[in-house]
C-alpha cells in the first residue's frame, strides 16, 4: 500500500479533559487526520468478508530520509508499536 504521507502521530497521543471530574479521552485533529488517511487507503483493500481466523500482519514503516540513513532502524518517535496499534484499529474499522 503506497501512501502519500506516513502518519507521524499515534493513538497513544490521545488527549484528555475532565468532564464532571472524570477523564474523557478524545482524538486530536492530527490523530483524526492520520486515521482518516489510513482508513481511506485500507478501504480499497478490504476483504470481501471479514476474516474469521488469525492472520499474519507484516508492516514496514518507511519514513522520509532525514537524520536516518536508508535501511537504518528508527528509534525515535513515533513508536512503531503504537503506529501498529492505530493501523490495526483502522483495519478493524474497515472490516478486516
N, CA, C and O atoms as CSV, one atom per row, in Angstrom:
chain,resi,resn,atom,element,x,y,z
A,1,UNK,N,N,0.847,-1.164,0.000
A,1,UNK,CA,C,0.000,0.000,0.000
A,1,UNK,C,C,0.897,1.233,0.000
A,1,UNK,O,O,1.668,1.426,0.940
A,2,UNK,N,N,0.815,2.051,-1.008
A,2,UNK,CA,C,1.602,3.270,-1.073
A,2,UNK,C,C,0.753,4.417,-0.545
A,2,UNK,O,O,-0.371,4.637,-0.997
A,3,UNK,N,N,1.300,5.133,0.405
A,3,UNK,CA,C,0.579,6.248,0.993
A,3,UNK,C,C,1.313,7.534,0.683
A,3,UNK,O,O,2.537,7.552,0.546
A,4,UNK,N,N,0.549,8.615,0.573
A,4,UNK,CA,C,1.142,9.903,0.272
A,4,UNK,C,C,1.970,10.435,1.431
A,4,UNK,O,O,2.970,11.119,1.217
A,5,UNK,N,N,1.564,10.128,2.650
A,5,UNK,CA,C,2.264,10.645,3.818
A,5,UNK,C,C,2.169,9.623,4.940
A,5,UNK,O,O,1.092,9.095,5.216
A,6,UNK,N,N,3.270,9.351,5.569
A,6,UNK,CA,C,3.308,8.414,6.689
A,6,UNK,C,C,2.797,9.130,7.933
A,6,UNK,O,O,3.241,10.241,8.225
A,7,UNK,N,N,1.866,8.513,8.679
A,7,UNK,CA,C,1.407,9.155,9.911
A,7,UNK,C,C,2.573,9.360,10.877
A,7,UNK,O,O,3.431,8.491,11.028
A,8,UNK,N,N,2.586,10.513,11.519
A,8,UNK,CA,C,3.640,10.796,12.491
A,8,UNK,C,C,3.080,10.920,13.901
A,8,UNK,O,O,3.791,11.313,14.826
A,9,UNK,N,N,1.813,10.586,14.061
A,9,UNK,CA,C,1.181,10.576,15.383
A,9,UNK,C,C,0.680,9.167,15.647
A,9,UNK,O,O,0.517,8.374,14.719
A,10,UNK,N,N,0.438,8.859,16.909
A,10,UNK,CA,C,-0.065,7.537,17.258
A,10,UNK,C,C,-1.276,7.673,18.158
A,10,UNK,O,O,-1.547,8.746,18.698
A,11,UNK,N,N,-2.003,6.573,18.314
A,11,UNK,CA,C,-3.184,6.559,19.160
A,11,UNK,C,C,-2.828,6.860,20.613
A,11,UNK,O,O,-3.682,7.311,21.376
A,12,UNK,N,N,-1.576,6.616,21.005
A,12,UNK,CA,C,-1.154,6.879,22.379
A,12,UNK,C,C,-1.087,8.373,22.679
A,12,UNK,O,O,-0.948,8.766,23.837
A,13,UNK,N,N,-1.182,9.199,21.660
A,13,UNK,CA,C,-1.104,10.646,21.847
A,13,UNK,C,C,-2.478,11.273,22.013
A,13,UNK,O,O,-2.653,12.468,21.774
A,14,UNK,N,N,-3.442,10.479,22.418
A,14,UNK,CA,C,-4.791,10.986,22.628
A,14,UNK,C,C,-4.772,12.049,23.721
A,14,UNK,O,O,-3.893,12.070,24.583
A,15,UNK,N,N,-5.763,12.925,23.659
A,15,UNK,CA,C,-5.861,13.990,24.649
A,15,UNK,C,C,-6.909,13.622,25.690
A,15,UNK,O,O,-7.735,12.733,25.483
A,16,UNK,N,N,-6.851,14.324,26.805
A,16,UNK,CA,C,-7.797,14.059,27.888
A,16,UNK,C,C,-8.294,15.383,28.451
A,16,UNK,O,O,-7.551,16.361,28.531
A,17,UNK,N,N,-9.554,15.393,28.835
A,17,UNK,CA,C,-10.120,16.550,29.523
A,17,UNK,C,C,-11.039,16.022,30.611
A,17,UNK,O,O,-11.475,14.872,30.559
A,18,UNK,N,N,-11.326,16.837,31.568
A,18,UNK,CA,C,-12.195,16.429,32.670
A,18,UNK,C,C,-13.622,16.899,32.405
A,18,UNK,O,O,-13.858,18.064,32.084
A,19,UNK,N,N,-14.561,15.978,32.542
A,19,UNK,CA,C,-15.983,16.292,32.428
A,19,UNK,C,C,-16.637,15.790,33.710
A,19,UNK,O,O,-16.661,14.591,33.987
A,20,UNK,N,N,-17.158,16.724,34.474
A,20,UNK,CA,C,-17.756,16.399,35.778
A,20,UNK,C,C,-16.766,15.632,36.661
A,20,UNK,O,O,-17.136,14.707,37.383
A,21,UNK,N,N,-15.495,16.046,36.579
A,21,UNK,CA,C,-14.472,15.446,37.418
A,21,UNK,C,C,-13.930,14.111,36.940
A,21,UNK,O,O,-13.084,13.515,37.606
A,22,UNK,N,N,-14.405,13.628,35.792
A,22,UNK,CA,C,-13.941,12.342,35.269
A,22,UNK,C,C,-13.187,12.564,33.957
A,22,UNK,O,O,-13.558,13.435,33.169
A,23,UNK,N,N,-12.129,11.780,33.719
A,23,UNK,CA,C,-11.366,11.948,32.478
A,23,UNK,C,C,-12.134,11.443,31.258
A,23,UNK,O,O,-12.746,10.376,31.284
A,24,UNK,N,N,-12.086,12.229,30.204
A,24,UNK,CA,C,-12.686,11.858,28.921
A,24,UNK,C,C,-11.582,11.977,27.874
A,24,UNK,O,O,-11.005,13.050,27.695
A,25,UNK,N,N,-11.293,10.885,27.191
A,25,UNK,CA,C,-10.233,10.866,26.195
A,25,UNK,C,C,-10.810,11.159,24.816
A,25,UNK,O,O,-11.927,10.745,24.504
A,26,UNK,N,N,-10.052,11.870,23.996
A,26,UNK,CA,C,-10.502,12.184,22.642
A,26,UNK,C,C,-9.296,12.305,21.717
A,26,UNK,O,O,-8.168,12.518,22.161
A,27,UNK,N,N,-9.562,12.163,20.425
A,27,UNK,CA,C,-8.500,12.263,19.420
A,27,UNK,C,C,-8.294,13.717,19.010
A,27,UNK,O,O,-9.251,14.464,18.805
A,28,UNK,N,N,-7.040,14.098,18.898
A,28,UNK,CA,C,-6.708,15.441,18.422
A,28,UNK,C,C,-6.978,15.494,16.913
A,28,UNK,O,O,-7.123,14.450,16.278
A,29,UNK,N,N,-7.046,16.681,16.345
A,29,UNK,CA,C,-7.232,16.786,14.892
A,29,UNK,C,C,-6.143,16.041,14.102
A,29,UNK,O,O,-6.430,15.473,13.048
A,30,UNK,N,N,-4.892,16.039,14.602
A,30,UNK,CA,C,-3.806,15.327,13.907
A,30,UNK,C,C,-4.056,13.820,13.895
A,30,UNK,O,O,-3.819,13.162,12.882
A,31,UNK,N,N,-4.535,13.268,15.021
A,31,UNK,CA,C,-4.821,11.836,15.079
A,31,UNK,C,C,-6.001,11.504,14.163
A,31,UNK,O,O,-5.971,10.502,13.448
A,32,UNK,N,N,-7.030,12.337,14.186
A,32,UNK,CA,C,-8.186,12.109,13.311
A,32,UNK,C,C,-7.763,12.106,11.847
A,32,UNK,O,O,-8.232,11.286,11.058
A,33,UNK,N,N,-6.875,13.027,11.492
A,33,UNK,CA,C,-6.395,13.108,10.110
A,33,UNK,C,C,-5.594,11.865,9.728
A,33,UNK,O,O,-5.765,11.330,8.633
A,34,UNK,N,N,-4.722,11.405,10.623
A,34,UNK,CA,C,-3.914,10.204,10.355
A,34,UNK,C,C,-4.808,8.975,10.212
A,34,UNK,O,O,-4.595,8.157,9.317
A,35,UNK,N,N,-5.802,8.839,11.080
A,35,UNK,CA,C,-6.722,7.707,10.998
A,35,UNK,C,C,-7.528,7.757,9.707
A,35,UNK,O,O,-7.735,6.727,9.065
A,36,UNK,N,N,-7.982,8.946,9.323
A,36,UNK,CA,C,-8.750,9.091,8.081
A,36,UNK,C,C,-7.917,8.689,6.870
A,36,UNK,O,O,-8.428,8.060,5.943
A,37,UNK,N,N,-6.641,9.047,6.874
A,37,UNK,CA,C,-5.737,8.682,5.782
A,37,UNK,C,C,-5.577,7.165,5.707
A,37,UNK,O,O,-5.657,6.581,4.627
A,38,UNK,N,N,-5.350,6.534,6.854
A,38,UNK,CA,C,-5.211,5.073,6.874
A,38,UNK,C,C,-6.496,4.386,6.417
A,38,UNK,O,O,-6.450,3.461,5.605
A,39,UNK,N,N,-7.633,4.830,6.931
A,39,UNK,CA,C,-8.913,4.217,6.565
A,39,UNK,C,C,-9.174,4.371,5.069
A,39,UNK,O,O,-9.629,3.426,4.424
A,40,UNK,N,N,-8.895,5.538,4.513
A,40,UNK,CA,C,-9.111,5.762,3.078
A,40,UNK,C,C,-8.315,4.778,2.230
A,40,UNK,O,O,-8.827,4.260,1.238
A,41,UNK,N,N,-7.072,4.517,2.610
A,41,UNK,CA,C,-6.241,3.578,1.852
A,41,UNK,C,C,-6.646,2.125,2.121
A,41,UNK,O,O,-6.658,1.305,1.203
A,42,UNK,N,N,-6.970,1.813,3.356
A,42,UNK,CA,C,-7.323,0.433,3.701
A,42,UNK,C,C,-8.631,-0.005,3.070
A,42,UNK,O,O,-8.767,-1.168,2.690
A,43,UNK,N,N,-9.593,0.892,2.947
A,43,UNK,CA,C,-10.898,0.536,2.378
A,43,UNK,C,C,-10.764,-0.024,0.962
A,43,UNK,O,O,-11.568,-0.852,0.534
A,44,UNK,N,N,-9.757,0.430,0.252
A,44,UNK,CA,C,-9.529,-0.043,-1.120
A,44,UNK,C,C,-9.080,-1.504,-1.157
A,44,UNK,O,O,-9.172,-2.157,-2.196
A,45,UNK,N,N,-8.598,-2.015,-0.029
A,45,UNK,CA,C,-8.008,-3.354,0.009
A,45,UNK,C,C,-8.714,-4.297,0.984
A,45,UNK,O,O,-8.211,-5.384,1.269
A,46,UNK,N,N,-9.866,-3.891,1.490
A,46,UNK,CA,C,-10.526,-4.753,2.471
A,46,UNK,C,C,-11.032,-6.022,1.804
A,46,UNK,O,O,-11.367,-6.023,0.619
A,47,UNK,N,N,-11.085,-7.088,2.565
A,47,UNK,CA,C,-11.538,-8.372,2.008
A,47,UNK,C,C,-13.052,-8.357,1.769
A,47,UNK,O,O,-13.764,-7.544,2.358
A,48,UNK,N,N,-13.540,-9.251,0.910
A,48,UNK,CA,C,-14.981,-9.308,0.629
A,48,UNK,C,C,-15.814,-9.556,1.894
A,48,UNK,O,O,-16.932,-9.055,2.019
A,49,UNK,N,N,-15.259,-10.327,2.820
A,49,UNK,CA,C,-15.922,-10.531,4.112
A,49,UNK,C,C,-14.848,-10.541,5.191
A,49,UNK,O,O,-13.700,-10.895,4.925
A,50,UNK,N,N,-15.222,-10.149,6.425
A,50,UNK,CA,C,-14.209,-10.104,7.489
A,50,UNK,C,C,-13.557,-11.468,7.715
A,50,UNK,O,O,-14.201,-12.506,7.570
A,51,UNK,N,N,-12.278,-11.451,8.070
A,51,UNK,CA,C,-11.578,-12.686,8.365
A,51,UNK,C,C,-12.172,-13.340,9.608
A,51,UNK,O,O,-12.567,-12.649,10.547
A,52,UNK,N,N,-12.236,-14.670,9.616
A,52,UNK,CA,C,-12.764,-15.373,10.789
A,52,UNK,C,C,-11.696,-16.249,11.443
A,52,UNK,O,O,-12.002,-17.122,12.256
A,53,UNK,N,N,-10.449,-16.004,11.076
A,53,UNK,CA,C,-9.343,-16.733,11.704
A,53,UNK,C,C,-8.163,-15.778,11.862
A,53,UNK,O,O,-8.208,-14.635,11.407
A,54,UNK,N,N,-7.124,-16.256,12.502
A,54,UNK,CA,C,-5.944,-15.433,12.706
A,54,UNK,C,C,-5.235,-15.130,11.398
A,54,UNK,O,O,-5.294,-15.917,10.453
A,55,UNK,N,N,-4.578,-14.011,11.348
A,55,UNK,CA,C,-3.806,-13.618,10.169
A,55,UNK,C,C,-2.425,-13.157,10.614
A,55,UNK,O,O,-2.221,-12.803,11.775
A,56,UNK,N,N,-1.496,-13.164,9.693
A,56,UNK,CA,C,-0.157,-12.637,9.949
A,56,UNK,C,C,-0.101,-11.252,9.314
A,56,UNK,O,O,-0.485,-11.062,8.160
A,57,UNK,N,N,0.375,-10.313,10.074
A,57,UNK,CA,C,0.478,-8.942,9.588
A,57,UNK,C,C,1.947,-8.536,9.593
A,57,UNK,O,O,2.608,-8.568,10.630
A,58,UNK,N,N,2.438,-8.160,8.441
A,58,UNK,CA,C,3.823,-7.689,8.337
A,58,UNK,C,C,3.773,-6.277,7.768
A,58,UNK,O,O,3.224,-6.043,6.692
A,59,UNK,N,N,4.350,-5.355,8.503
A,59,UNK,CA,C,4.301,-3.948,8.111
A,59,UNK,C,C,5.708,-3.374,8.128
A,59,UNK,O,O,6.481,-3.632,9.050
A,60,UNK,N,N,6.032,-2.609,7.123
A,60,UNK,CA,C,7.283,-1.857,7.088
A,60,UNK,C,C,6.915,-0.383,7.076
A,60,UNK,O,O,6.238,0.085,6.160
A,61,UNK,N,N,7.353,0.335,8.076
A,61,UNK,CA,C,7.102,1.773,8.128
A,61,UNK,C,C,8.298,2.472,7.487
A,61,UNK,O,O,9.422,2.364,7.977
A,62,UNK,N,N,8.056,3.174,6.411
A,62,UNK,CA,C,9.110,3.879,5.691
A,62,UNK,C,C,8.924,5.376,5.897
A,62,UNK,O,O,7.859,5.927,5.617
A,63,UNK,N,N,9.955,6.013,6.382
A,63,UNK,CA,C,9.896,7.436,6.669
A,63,UNK,C,C,10.809,8.194,5.716
A,63,UNK,O,O,11.786,7.636,5.217
A,64,UNK,N,N,10.498,9.462,5.460
A,64,UNK,CA,C,11.370,10.254,4.595
A,64,UNK,C,C,12.785,10.302,5.160
A,64,UNK,O,O,12.991,10.265,6.373
A,65,UNK,N,N,13.750,10.386,4.251
A,65,UNK,CA,C,15.138,10.474,4.699
A,65,UNK,C,C,15.321,11.760,5.496
A,65,UNK,O,O,14.756,12.805,5.173
A,66,UNK,N,N,16.093,11.652,6.499
A,66,UNK,CA,C,16.386,12.799,7.362
A,66,UNK,C,C,17.669,12.502,8.083
A,66,UNK,O,O,18.738,12.412,7.480
A,67,UNK,N,N,17.549,12.350,9.388
A,67,UNK,CA,C,18.726,12.031,10.192
A,67,UNK,C,C,19.116,10.565,10.059
A,67,UNK,O,O,20.218,10.179,10.449
A,68,UNK,N,N,18.216,9.741,9.508
A,68,UNK,CA,C,18.478,8.308,9.401
A,68,UNK,C,C,18.861,7.959,7.961
A,68,UNK,O,O,18.297,8.493,7.006
A,69,UNK,N,N,19.818,7.065,7.832
A,69,UNK,CA,C,20.216,6.583,6.514
A,69,UNK,C,C,19.231,5.523,6.059
A,69,UNK,O,O,18.546,4.921,6.885
A,70,UNK,N,N,19.149,5.285,4.757
A,70,UNK,CA,C,18.262,4.266,4.220
A,70,UNK,C,C,18.519,2.909,4.859
A,70,UNK,O,O,19.661,2.453,4.917
A,71,UNK,N,N,17.461,2.264,5.338
A,71,UNK,CA,C,17.570,0.956,5.942
A,71,UNK,C,C,17.933,0.961,7.416
A,71,UNK,O,O,17.931,-0.087,8.061
A,72,UNK,N,N,18.247,2.138,7.955
A,72,UNK,CA,C,18.610,2.230,9.370
A,72,UNK,C,C,17.345,2.211,10.222
A,72,UNK,O,O,16.335,2.816,9.861
A,73,UNK,N,N,17.407,1.515,11.353
A,73,UNK,CA,C,16.254,1.444,12.239
A,73,UNK,C,C,15.969,2.799,12.860
A,73,UNK,O,O,16.880,3.546,13.217
A,74,UNK,N,N,14.702,3.096,12.979
A,74,UNK,CA,C,14.273,4.340,13.613
A,74,UNK,C,C,13.984,4.032,15.076
A,74,UNK,O,O,13.201,3.134,15.382
A,75,UNK,N,N,14.611,4.771,15.973
A,75,UNK,CA,C,14.415,4.528,17.401
A,75,UNK,C,C,13.818,5.747,18.095
A,75,UNK,O,O,13.785,5.813,19.324
A,76,UNK,N,N,13.352,6.697,17.318
A,76,UNK,CA,C,12.732,7.893,17.874
A,76,UNK,C,C,11.233,7.841,17.607
A,76,UNK,O,O,10.747,6.911,16.964
A,77,UNK,N,N,10.506,8.828,18.094
A,77,UNK,CA,C,9.060,8.876,17.876
A,77,UNK,C,C,8.774,9.070,16.397
A,77,UNK,O,O,9.577,9.715,15.723
A,78,UNK,N,N,7.684,8.557,15.852
A,78,UNK,CA,C,6.658,7.798,16.549
A,78,UNK,C,C,7.067,6.347,16.777
A,78,UNK,O,O,7.727,5.734,15.938
A,79,UNK,N,N,6.673,5.822,17.898
A,79,UNK,CA,C,6.952,4.448,18.297
A,79,UNK,C,C,6.180,3.492,17.380
A,79,UNK,O,O,4.969,3.639,17.216
A,80,UNK,N,N,6.862,2.527,16.792
A,80,UNK,CA,C,6.194,1.638,15.833
A,80,UNK,C,C,5.135,0.744,16.483
A,80,UNK,O,O,4.180,0.351,15.814
A,81,UNK,N,N,5.281,0.416,17.759
A,81,UNK,CA,C,4.234,-0.364,18.431
A,81,UNK,C,C,2.911,0.393,18.408
A,81,UNK,O,O,1.853,-0.190,18.172
A,82,UNK,N,N,2.984,1.689,18.653
A,82,UNK,CA,C,1.770,2.486,18.672
A,82,UNK,C,C,1.252,2.775,17.263
A,82,UNK,O,O,0.044,2.900,17.064
A,83,UNK,N,N,2.158,2.884,16.280
A,83,UNK,CA,C,1.714,3.009,14.893
A,83,UNK,C,C,0.959,1.743,14.481
A,83,UNK,O,O,-0.074,1.815,13.815
A,84,UNK,N,N,1.486,0.582,14.885
A,84,UNK,CA,C,0.821,-0.693,14.572
A,84,UNK,C,C,-0.567,-0.741,15.192
A,84,UNK,O,O,-1.516,-1.213,14.566
A,85,UNK,N,N,-0.686,-0.249,16.435
A,85,UNK,CA,C,-1.976,-0.261,17.123
A,85,UNK,C,C,-3.000,0.554,16.343
A,85,UNK,O,O,-4.134,0.114,16.153
A,86,UNK,N,N,-2.601,1.737,15.894
A,86,UNK,CA,C,-3.523,2.575,15.138
A,86,UNK,C,C,-3.888,1.897,13.811
A,86,UNK,O,O,-5.050,1.921,13.403
A,87,UNK,N,N,-2.913,1.299,13.145
A,87,UNK,CA,C,-3.174,0.589,11.901
A,87,UNK,C,C,-4.172,-0.543,12.115
A,87,UNK,O,O,-5.123,-0.689,11.348
A,88,UNK,N,N,-3.957,-1.344,13.156
A,88,UNK,CA,C,-4.861,-2.461,13.436
A,88,UNK,C,C,-6.256,-1.983,13.792
A,88,UNK,O,O,-7.241,-2.598,13.383
A,89,UNK,N,N,-6.359,-0.891,14.549
A,89,UNK,CA,C,-7.668,-0.336,14.870
A,89,UNK,C,C,-8.395,0.110,13.592
A,89,UNK,O,O,-9.598,-0.107,13.449
A,90,UNK,N,N,-7.660,0.726,12.679
A,90,UNK,CA,C,-8.261,1.170,11.409
A,90,UNK,C,C,-8.641,-0.024,10.538
A,90,UNK,O,O,-9.651,0.021,9.836
A,91,UNK,N,N,-7.844,-1.092,10.575
A,91,UNK,CA,C,-8.174,-2.301,9.816
A,91,UNK,C,C,-9.475,-2.918,10.344
A,91,UNK,O,O,-10.316,-3.365,9.564
A,92,UNK,N,N,-9.632,-2.938,11.667
A,92,UNK,CA,C,-10.864,-3.462,12.267
A,92,UNK,C,C,-12.040,-2.604,11.846
A,92,UNK,O,O,-13.096,-3.130,11.496
A,93,UNK,N,N,-11.874,-1.298,11.873
A,93,UNK,CA,C,-12.934,-0.378,11.470
A,93,UNK,C,C,-13.364,-0.605,10.016
A,93,UNK,O,O,-14.537,-0.447,9.677
A,94,UNK,N,N,-12.408,-0.975,9.167
A,94,UNK,CA,C,-12.686,-1.207,7.737
A,94,UNK,C,C,-13.256,-2.593,7.458
A,94,UNK,O,O,-13.688,-2.858,6.337
A,95,UNK,N,N,-13.267,-3.468,8.434
A,95,UNK,CA,C,-13.863,-4.790,8.218
A,95,UNK,C,C,-12.886,-5.890,7.864
A,95,UNK,O,O,-13.272,-6.866,7.219
A,96,UNK,N,N,-11.634,-5.764,8.265
A,96,UNK,CA,C,-10.667,-6.833,8.009
A,96,UNK,C,C,-10.884,-7.973,8.992
A,96,UNK,O,O,-10.169,-8.974,8.944
